[in-house]
Amino acid sequence: MNEPVHGQVSQKVLARVVREHAGRLAASLVSLLGDFAAAEDLVQDAVETALRRWPAEGIPERPDAWLFTVARRRGLDVLRRESNYRAKLAQLTWPAPVPHADRLRLIFTCCHPVLSRTAQIALTLRVVCGLSAAQIAAAFLVPGSSVAQRITRAKRKSGEAGIPYRIPAEEELPQRVEEVLTVIYLLFNEGYLSSTAERAQARDLVDDAEWLAALLANLLPKEPEAAGLLALIRLHRARGAARFDAQDRLVLLADQDRGQWDRQAIEQATALLTRAARTHRRPGPYQLQAAIAACHAEAKTFADTDWAQILVFYDMLLHLAPSPVTRLHRAIALRLAGLHLRAAMIWIKDLARATP
């Protein structure tokens, strides 16, 4: 049954649908057409058509299939690519399932070294993950116009370079793994604490990030950072039930009801992180962030937090991947570790005075 909507409401609903389905739709089109620009043009045409028609006609029962059908018809009308463009589109039917493995393949395609690192990440977040230019700009801390230009240049350059749609060979992986990890990490961040005003978190993006991180960890069993990222995501997700109150307001870590935390998930994620650290002995930023998250997750109360250990991890993180955010968090950890140390010293002195 169609559900009539009007004005601002239809735009919000459409935004949700695009977030959930744009990556899948783009991956389907890119895999068949081999053209990032053409695929995104078709997706955008479908979105614009929906914005015009849904307020009057109502939201379709299957909005994802509706968007796909419009994109396919638009592609057949345009026919501005190679001679077999029509045949490829004509063969495309809905549902066209794009497993997470295929999305991971598309991420590796976007993260080709022919593109600059920032272009790789921006292109992937836009085409594969369906984030808006504004959301990507928030991740990069740059204006939205700059991100849009990067994406346009990246699509043009990838088309000119004829980048193959595949998982790279083993010897090529080291050139791309860092960017792929970054993309999944930024996707998780956007879902865990959304940069948009309409919702505080986006569970669909968090789900995607965890699936992709798990696939990457399986693909790269000798890469401890892949396991570290997966552990980091799972440790944060384990606290999900206590992060927001009934009014969807963020609850600070110190005030969260730790009884709502998923202790089994915390133990499993910590075990994953420990195995990776002991097996490879090659610490990296994601493993260190996961170790910090584990310190918080394992503390029975906020007062029990091992701030001294957290401070050590932040020192290591600053050495490997310095950033203003890490420096700020280290300063907070330093202050709290100092407070705990002073409290311990006072307790020891009081105990010594009371001891005959």
N, C-alpha and C positions, 0 to 999 in steps of 0.2 A: 504494500500500500504506500502511495506517495504521501509525504508529509509536507504540506505547504509551509513555507517559511518566507520571511521578508527581511529586506535591508541588511542590517548589521548581523543578524542571527545567521543568515545564509552564508555570509562570509566566514564566520567563525566555524560553522559546520564544514564548509569547504576546506578551510585551513586544516582541520583535523583529518579529513579524508586524504588530503594531499600528503600530509605527514606520514600517514599510515601506508599509502599505496604508491606514492610517486617513485620511490626507490625501486619497487618491484616493476612498475610500468616502464621506467627508464631502462632498467636492466634487460627487460624483454626486448625493447626496441634496439638498444645498443648491440645486444648479442646477435640480432638478426641483420641489422643495417650496418653495423660496424662504424657508426658515425655519431659521435656525442652531440654535435650541434643539431643534427636532424632529429635525434631522439628527444632532446629537450625542447625543440621547437614544437614537436607534436604534443608533448605533455603540456606545455604552456598554452597551446591553442585549445586543448581540451578544458583546461582550467578556466580560461577566459570565456569559453562557450557556456560552461556551467554557471559562471557568475551572471551571465545575461539571462539564462533560461530558468534556473532553479527558483528564483524568487516567485515567478509566475506559475511554473509547472509543478513545483514541489520537489523534494529530494527523492531520487529514485530509490527503489528498494535495494538495488545493488549499485551504489554509487561508484564503486571501483570498476565494475564492468561497464558502466555507463561512460566513465572517463576513457576507458580503453577503446570502446567502440568509436567514440568521437575522434580519438587520436588516430585510429586506423583509417577511418573515412577521410580525415584531413590529409593523411599521408598519401592515400590513393588519388586525391584531387590534385595535390601539388606536383608530384612526379618530377622533381627537379634534380634527381640524382642519377645514378648509373642505370643502365638499361634493365637490370634485373630488380630494381627497386620495387616495381609494382608486384612482381612475383613474390618477393619476400614478404611484403605486407599482406598480400592476398592469402598466403599460407598461415599467417598469424591468427590464431583463434583464442578466445577467452573461455575458461580460465587458462592462462599461460603461466603455470607455476614456475617461479624462479626460486629454487632452493637457496638457503643461506650460503651453500657452497658456491653457487653461481654469483651471488652478491660479493662473496669474498674474491672470486676471480675478477669481477669487475673492479673491485677496490685495487687489486694489484695492477690492473690495466691502467687505472687512473694514476697510480703511483709509479709511473715510468720515469727513469732518470733523465729522459729528454726534456722533461718539464722541471721548472724550479721547485724547490721543496714546498714553498707556500702555495704555488699553483697546484701542485699535486693534491695537497690537503684540501684546498678550497674546492677544487673540481670534484673530488670524491664526496665531500660533505654535501655538495649541491646536487649532483647527479645521482649518486648511489643512495645517500641517506635522506635526501629530500629536505634538508634544512634550507631555510630562506637565507638570502644575502645578509639580512640583519642579524640572524642568529650566528652566522659564520663570522660576521664582523665583530660581534661581541666576544667570540672566542679568540680572535686575533687582536682585539683592542684597536681596531682601525675603522675608518669610515666605511659605510656600506657601499659607497660608490667605488672605492678602491677594490673591494672584494668582487664586485660585479665585473670590473675591468679585468681582474686576474682570471676569472672564470671564462670570460669571453676569449681572452688570449690563449688560455690553456686548451679550450675546445678546438680552436683553430689550429693550434700547433700539433695537437694529438692527431687531428685528421690529416694534416700534411705529412706527419711522420709515419702514418700507417701502423700505429701501435697495435700489436696482436692482442686479441681477447683471450687471455690464458693465465694460469698460474705460472710464474717464471720457473726456469730450470733451477736446480739446487744451487749452482754456482752463481746465479743471478740474484738469489734471495737476499743476501746481505745488503745489496744496494737499495732495497725497497722496504725491508722489514720495519725500520724505524718510522717511516712515514705511515705505514699501515697501522702500526701500534698507535701512533698519534691520532689517526682518524677515529679509530675505535674508542680511544680515550676521550676525545672531544665529543663524540656522539653520546657516550655515557654521561659526560658532564652536563650536556644540554638536557638530557632526559632527567637526570638526578635533581637538578635545580635549574628549571627552565629560565631562559632569558626573556621570554615573552610574558606579557602581563596577564594573559587570559588563564594561565594555569601555573601552579607552583612546580609541578613535576610532570614528566611525560613518560609514563610507564612503558609505552610501546617502544620508545627510543632506547630505554634501559634494557628491555627484552632483546632488542636487536643487537645492542652492544655486547650483551653477555653471550648470545649465540655466536656472534662473529669472533669474540675472544676465545670461546671454547674451540671453535673450528681452527683458529690460528694456532692454538696451543697443541692441538692434535696434529696439525700439519707440520709444526716445528717443535718436535719433542726435545731437541737439543738447544732450544732458545729459552733460557730461564725468564727473560723479560715477558714472553708470551704467557707463561704460567703466572708470573707476577701480576700482570694486568688482569688476568682472569680472577686471581685471588682477591685483588683489590676491589673489583666490581662486586664479587660475591660477599665480601666483608661489609661493604656499604649497604648492599641490598638486605643483608641480615638485620639491619637496624631500621628497615623501611617502615615497619608498622608503628614506630614511635616517633617518627620525624616530623609529623604534622598533627595539629590538634583538630578538633571537630570542625573548626572554621577554616581549615586548610592553611593555617599559619604555621610557619616553621618553628619547631621546638628545639632550643639549644641543646647541645650534647649534655651539658651538666644537668639539664632538667628533664631529660628523657626517661621514660619508664623502662628500665632495663629488663623488666620482666616480660616485655613484649618482644625483645630481641630473639632472633632465631639462633639458639645456642648450638644446635646441630650443624647449621650452615656455617657458623663461625668456626667450629672445630674442623670441619671439612676444608674450608678455605685456608685456615692456618696450616693444616697438614699439607695441602698442596704447595703452599709457599715454602714450608720447611723442606720438603723434598727437593724443590727446585734449587734452593740455596745450598743444601748439603751436597747435591749431586754435581752441580756445575761450579759452585764457588766463584761466581761471576756476578757480583751485585750490580744492579742498575736502578734507574729512577723508579720504575714501576714496582720492583720488588721492595724498595725502601718505603715507598708510599703505602704499600700493602702492609709492611711491617709496622708502620705507624698506626694504620687502621686496626691492626691486630692488637696492639697495645691498648688502644681505647676499647676494643670489643671484648677483650678478656678481663678488663677491670670490673669487679662486681659493683663498685660505686665510683662516682667521679673522683672522690677523695683517694681511692685506691689506685688511681692511674699512675703508671710508672713513668713519670715525667723525665727522670734522668735517662732512661733508655730511649725515650722519644727524642730527647735532645741529641743523643748520639746519632740516631738515624737522620735527624735534620742536618747535622754537621756533614754527614756523608752525602746527603742529597745535595746540599749546597756545593760540595766539591764536584759532584758529577754533573749537576744540572742547575746552576745558579739562576735564581729568578727573584723578582721583588716579592712575590707571594710566599715563596719558601722562606725568604729572610724574615718576613712578618711573622709567619707561623713559628719559626725558630725563636724569635724574640719572645713570643708568648710562652713557648715551652720553657725557655730559659728563666723567665720570671716565675712560672709555676714550680719549676724544679727548685729554684732558689727558696721559694716559700716553704716547700716541703722539707728542704734541707735544714732551714732555720728552725722549723717546728720540731724536727727530729733532734736537733742539738739542744733545744730548750728542754725537751722531754728527758734526754740523757742527763743533763745537768740537774734537773729536778730529782731524777731517780738517784743520782749520786749523793745529793744532799740528804735524801730520805734514808739512804742505806747506812746502818751503823758502822 
